[in-house]
């Protein structure tokens, strides 16, 4: 039995090592969220058996949980580099039409003047009145992704014209994105839709710091930044990975020692078994 107990320990240590290795490898990935392996003991006994006379059966991995703590905010010189300070995710629409959520605000304008992230997904915004900047839809618990639109920054205003060219783009803490044109006109183009969830740990990873909602996470609650559940939006900044490399290296050493200890336990059990088999009466 000790062979199987130590084998479960080896598998657990291997899972821990893989999780730590993934964290370390993504230390420079924008908005990456580190993971932590969670383990539980295995115990089995007959209904009438005294549990004080029964050893455990080993260990099992209960899951690998992501840690959605705030990463360091790094300043950049690009207006469309956005970061969220606090809770929430940017809402994006992928090329297949699926809605995703990300903390990676490294945005750019494509050839059609749509604002996209590093995967080509389009940033989703709450429609605003171009003049007053007030939402044209009701922003409350009934707001869904169907009410959102792709953010497009016209080169000229009115859109499609040939004059009155774009001078600059600004982003407020509430996520409102505006363009200033040659005649001094300020046009509100939309407000970044920030998504919050009842259970962030229930989100499904998609890679590239993107997630999708699941039954475990609950549906996205959409709103504007710097308000209640929704963190403030910072322009000219990106959120770095929340991996602490020093902490991960210490965890790596600990996982390595656990692996070695379980290996030694198997070696000791093998030696004991060999001795018993070779005994002569």
C-alpha positions in Angstrom: 0.0 0.0 0.0 2.9 2.4 0.8 3.9 2.2 -2.9 0.5 3.6 -4.0 0.5 6.2 -1.3 3.9 7.5 -2.3 2.9 7.3 -6.0 0.0 9.6 -5.3 2.4 11.9 -3.7 4.7 11.9 -6.7 1.7 12.7 -9.0 0.7 15.5 -6.7 4.2 17.0 -6.6 4.3 16.7 -10.4 1.0 18.7 -10.7 2.4 21.3 -8.3 5.6 21.6 -10.3 3.7 21.9 -13.6 1.5 24.7 -12.1 4.5 26.6 -10.8 6.4 26.2 -14.1 3.4 27.7 -15.9 3.4 30.6 -13.6 7.1 31.2 -14.0 6.9 30.9 -17.8 4.2 33.6 -17.9 5.9 36.1 -15.6 6.1 38.6 -18.5 2.7 37.8 -20.0 0.4 40.9 -19.9 -2.4 40.5 -17.4 -1.6 36.9 -16.7 -3.2 35.5 -13.5 -1.2 32.9 -11.6 -2.6 29.5 -10.5 -2.3 27.5 -7.4 -2.8 23.7 -7.1 -5.1 22.6 -4.3 -4.7 19.1 -2.8 -6.7 17.0 -0.4 -6.0 13.7 1.5 -7.6 10.4 0.6 -9.0 8.4 3.5 -11.0 5.1 3.5 -12.3 2.9 6.3 -15.0 0.3 6.8 -18.2 1.6 8.5 -17.5 -0.4 11.7 -13.7 0.1 11.7 -11.9 2.3 14.2 -10.4 5.1 12.2 -7.6 5.6 14.7 -6.1 2.3 13.4 -6.3 3.3 9.7 -3.6 5.2 7.8 -4.5 7.5 5.0 -4.6 6.4 1.4 -2.5 9.3 -0.1 -3.3 12.6 -1.7 -5.3 13.8 -4.7 -5.4 17.1 -6.7 -8.7 18.8 -6.0 -8.2 21.5 -8.6 -6.0 24.3 -10.0 -7.4 27.6 -9.0 -6.5 31.0 -10.6 -5.6 33.9 -8.3 -7.3 37.0 -9.6 -5.2 39.5 -7.6 -4.2 42.8 -9.0 -1.1 42.9 -11.1 1.4 45.8 -11.1 0.3 48.7 -13.3 3.0 49.6 -15.8 2.8 53.0 -17.6 3.2 53.2 -21.3 3.1 56.1 -23.9 0.1 54.7 -25.8 -3.4 56.1 -25.3 -5.1 52.9 -26.2 -3.1 50.9 -23.7 -5.7 50.4 -20.9 -5.6 48.8 -17.5 -8.3 48.2 -14.9 -7.4 49.1 -11.3 -9.8 47.1 -9.2 -12.3 44.4 -10.2 -13.6 43.7 -13.6 -12.7 42.7 -17.2 -12.8 44.3 -20.6 -15.5 42.8 -22.8 -14.4 41.7 -26.3 -16.1 40.0 -29.2 -14.0 37.3 -31.0 -13.9 36.7 -34.7 -16.3 33.7 -34.2 -18.8 36.0 -32.5 -18.2 34.7 -29.0 -18.0 37.1 -26.2 -14.9 37.0 -24.1 -13.4 38.8 -21.1 -9.9 40.0 -20.6 -7.6 42.1 -18.4 -5.2 42.6 -21.3 -5.9 46.2 -22.5 -3.1 46.3 -25.1 -5.4 47.7 -27.8 -4.8 48.9 -31.4 -6.9 50.2 -34.3 -7.2 47.8 -37.3 -7.5 48.8 -41.0 -11.3 49.4 -40.6 -10.7 51.6 -37.6 -12.1 49.1 -35.2 -10.3 48.8 -31.8 -9.0 45.3 -31.2 -6.9 43.5 -28.7 -3.8 41.3 -29.3 -5.9 38.4 -30.5 -8.0 40.5 -33.0 -11.1 40.5 -30.8 -13.0 43.8 -31.0 -13.5 45.9 -27.8 -17.2 46.1 -26.8 -18.5 49.4 -25.7 -21.7 50.8 -24.2 -23.2 53.2 -26.9 -23.1 56.9 -25.9 -24.7 60.0 -27.3 -21.8 61.5 -29.4 -22.5 65.0 -28.0 -23.5 64.6 -24.4 -21.6 61.4 -23.6 -24.7 59.9 -21.9 -25.5 56.2 -22.5 -28.2 55.6 -25.2 -29.1 52.3 -23.5 -30.1 51.6 -19.9 -27.1 50.7 -17.8 -28.3 48.5 -15.0 -28.7 44.8 -14.2 -30.6 44.2 -17.4 -27.7 45.3 -19.7 -26.5 42.4 -21.8 -23.8 41.9 -24.5 -26.5 42.2 -27.1 -26.8 46.0 -26.3 -23.0 46.5 -26.8 -21.3 47.7 -30.0 -17.9 47.4 -31.5 -15.7 50.4 -30.8 -14.8 52.2 -34.0 -12.7 55.4 -34.1 -13.5 57.4 -37.3 -10.6 59.2 -39.0 -13.0 62.0 -39.9 -16.1 63.4 -38.3 -18.9 63.0 -39.3 -17.9 59.4 -39.9 -17.3 58.7 -43.6 -16.5 62.3 -44.5 -13.3 63.8 -45.9 -12.8 66.8 -43.6 -12.5 67.5 -39.9 -9.8 64.9 -39.2 -9.0 63.2 -35.9 -6.5 65.0 -33.6 -6.4 62.8 -30.5 -8.2 60.1 -28.5 -8.9 60.3 -24.8 -10.1 57.7 -22.2 -11.7 58.6 -18.9 -11.6 56.7 -15.6 -15.2 55.6 -16.3 -14.1 54.1 -19.6 -15.6 56.7 -21.8 -13.7 57.0 -25.0 -13.8 60.3 -26.9 -12.2 61.7 -30.0 -11.1 65.3 -30.5 -11.3 66.5 -34.2 -9.6 69.3 -36.1 -12.3 71.9 -35.4 -12.2 71.2 -31.7 -15.3 69.0 -31.6 -15.2 66.3 -28.9 -17.2 63.2 -30.0 -18.0 60.5 -27.5 -17.5 57.1 -29.2 -18.5 54.7 -26.5 -17.7 53.5 -22.9 -15.7 50.4 -22.4 -18.1 47.7 -21.1 -16.6 46.4 -17.8 -17.8 42.9 -16.8 -18.0 41.6 -13.2 -18.9 38.1 -12.0 -20.3 36.5 -8.9 -17.4 33.9 -9.0 -14.3 34.8 -11.0 -12.8 31.4 -10.2 -15.6 29.8 -12.3 -14.5 31.5 -15.5 -13.1 29.2 -18.2 -9.6 30.0 -19.4 -9.1 30.5 -23.2 -5.5 31.6 -23.3 -3.9 35.0 -24.0 -5.4 36.3 -20.7 -8.9 35.7 -22.0 -11.8 34.0 -20.2 -15.4 33.1 -21.0 -18.3 32.8 -18.6 -19.7 29.5 -17.4 -22.6 28.3 -15.1 -20.1 28.3 -12.3 -19.1 32.0 -12.8 -22.6 33.2 -13.5 -23.5 35.6 -16.2 -21.5 38.8 -16.7 -22.8 41.9 -15.0 -21.9 44.8 -17.3 -21.4 48.4 -16.4 -19.1 51.4 -16.7 -15.8 51.8 -15.0 -15.1 53.5 -11.7 -18.4 52.6 -10.2 -19.3 50.0 -7.6 -18.2 46.6 -8.7 -16.3 48.0 -11.6 -12.7 49.2 -11.3 -11.4 52.4 -12.8 -9.9 52.5 -16.2 -6.4 53.9 -16.7 -5.2 55.0 -20.0 -1.5 54.8 -21.1 -1.0 51.8 -18.8 -1.0 48.0 -18.9 -1.5 45.4 -16.1 1.5 43.1 -15.7 1.4 39.5 -14.6 0.6 39.0 -10.9 3.3 36.4 -10.6 5.8 37.0 -7.8 8.9 35.3 -9.1 10.6 35.1 -5.7 7.5 33.3 -4.2 7.3 31.0 -7.1 11.0 30.0 -6.8 10.4 29.2 -3.1 7.4 27.1 -4.0 9.4 25.4 -6.7 12.0 24.3 -4.2 9.3 23.0 -1.8 7.6 21.0 -4.6 11.0 19.6 -5.6 11.7 18.5 -2.0 8.2 16.9 -1.8 8.9 14.9 -5.0 12.3 13.7 -3.7 10.7 12.7 -0.3 8.1 10.6 -2.0 10.7 9.0 -4.2 12.7 8.1 -1.1 9.5 6.6 0.5 9.1 4.4 -2.5 12.8 3.4 -2.3 12.4 2.5 1.4 9.3 0.5 0.8 11.0 -1.4 -2.0 14.0 -2.2 0.2 11.7 -3.4 3.0 9.8 -5.6 0.6 13.0 -7.1 -0.9 14.2 -7.9 2.6 11.0 -9.7 3.5 11.0 -11.7 0.3 14.6 -12.7 0.7 14.2 -13.9 4.3 15.1 -17.5 5.0 13.6 -19.6 7.8 
